[in-house]
Amino acid sequence: MGRTGEVPIDRVDVSVFRIPTEEPESDGTLSWDHTTMVLVEPSAGGKKGIGYTYADTATAALIRETLAPRLAGHDAFATAAAFRSMVTSVRNLGRPGISAMAISAVDNALWDLRSKLLGAPLVRVLGAAREEAKAYGSGGFTSYTIEELQAQLGGWASAGMEMVKMKVGRDAGADPARAKAAREAIGEEVQLFVDANGGYGTKQAIGMAEVFHDLGVTWFEEPVPADDLAGLRYLRDRCPGNMDVAAGEYGYEIGYFRRMAKAGAVDVLQADITRCGGVTGMLRVAAICEAFRLPLSTHCAPSQHVHPACAIEALRHVEYFHDHVRIEGMLLDGAAKAERGVLRPDLGREGMGIALKRADAERWRV
């Protein structure tokens, strides 16, 4: 124990796990066959925190060589000071991208550690705004056959999901038929979302919005690249009134979210706790949403989002992304599991309520 109740961090462990996908996957602009988790475990006061990001081995190297040394001896309760120190340390490396993902993983782990030192679940430490968070099933990759698409989305609908999302944008000519097949599989009562990952041109996206509207689509994510704020605003002004334009998953620092909100580019702002600066960054994004009267939707990594999501007043919903649900179930004890379209934090466990399944995870270690 340090002065005035400080608890110094005595070590920071970093692990990398690479997990193949069930089959090659793709969206509107990218294809992949594996996912890499970079996991951080800081220790202090006899407790070990856990946090992670989905990135690559370079992110782990940055944590080990640049961030971890700055945290040695740092008070585990001083998460804001640790965040500031980490941001300062990457000044000459560049704040977005790998640096932001590294900081996010460490920040998440520090908040988990802080909560464990207090003997409380994270949502209690943050201050709960709700007991549960709505979740939507997310997958529907462009690499799927129509049968695979219908089976996945239809399965979520049968399990009680009120909202499901599919990928579009790789082949605009095929997207209407794929969306129609998805609608047939989920029925008329379940909301259908589409995510183009920036795969359409601006005017092309307008035409696709009209097609999707006829199929009852209520969410159009990244119809154009997320850094094209003028294009997003153009789409938002012209999309049907009941179709939300959403973006923000590639936000790495608070200025990005402020610019997007100020431009009126989206109806719903998205943020990813594994990219935006961890829990500290997510709380700052939530403040932007409050200031601009925008709802917030979290992106991917449901097991890390469930506690902060239940502490954010502006929350709309949490993404229940197929790949990450699968990986977190494989590697983490206490991984979030949706029940009838809802995620609930486990109040019987400290911190984020998750722990590494060390024996199970070892086979995937890089």
Number of C-alpha atoms within 10 A of each C-alpha: 10 11 8 6 9 15 21 20 23 16 15 21 16 19 17 23 20 20 20 14 14 10 11 13 18 19 24 22 15 11 13 12 12 14 16 19 26 28 22 28 24 24 22 24 16 10 15 22 28 27 27 27 28 21 22 18 17 13 22 25 15 18 26 17 10 16 25 19 13 14 21 17 15 19 21 26 21 15 19 12 13 21 22 11 14 24 17 12 16 17 10 7 10 12 17 17 16 21 25 25 30 32 31 29 32 34 28 29 28 32 27 30 30 27 24 23 20 14 13 19 22 29 25 17 19 17 13 17 16 15 14 17 23 23 27 25 26 26 24 30 23 25 17 19 12 15 11 13 23 21 16 23 25 20 15 23 23 15 13 15 23 20 24 29 25 22 25 29 25 21 13 16 10 12 19 17 12 21 26 15 16 25 22 13 21 24 13 11 11 20 19 26 23 25 26 23 23 23 22 22 13 19 13 13 24 19 11 20 24 15 16 23 17 10 18 19 23 20 24 30 28 26 30 26 19 22 18 15 20 16 19 28 18 17 23 22 15 13 20 17 10 11 21 19 25 23 31 26 23 18 25 27 19 15 12 17 25 16 13 22 22 13 13 17 26 28 22 22 26 28 25 29 30 32 28 30 31 31 28 19 25 26 19 16 28 25 17 22 23 16 11 13 13 21 19 27 24 25 23 23 26 26 22 27 27 30 32 27 33 27 23 24 16 20 25 18 23 27 26 29 20 17 20 18 21 14 21 22 16 15 22 18 14 18 25 25 19 21 13 15 21 19 26 18 26 19 16 9 15 22 30 32 25 22 17 18 15 12 8 12 18 13 11 14 15 13
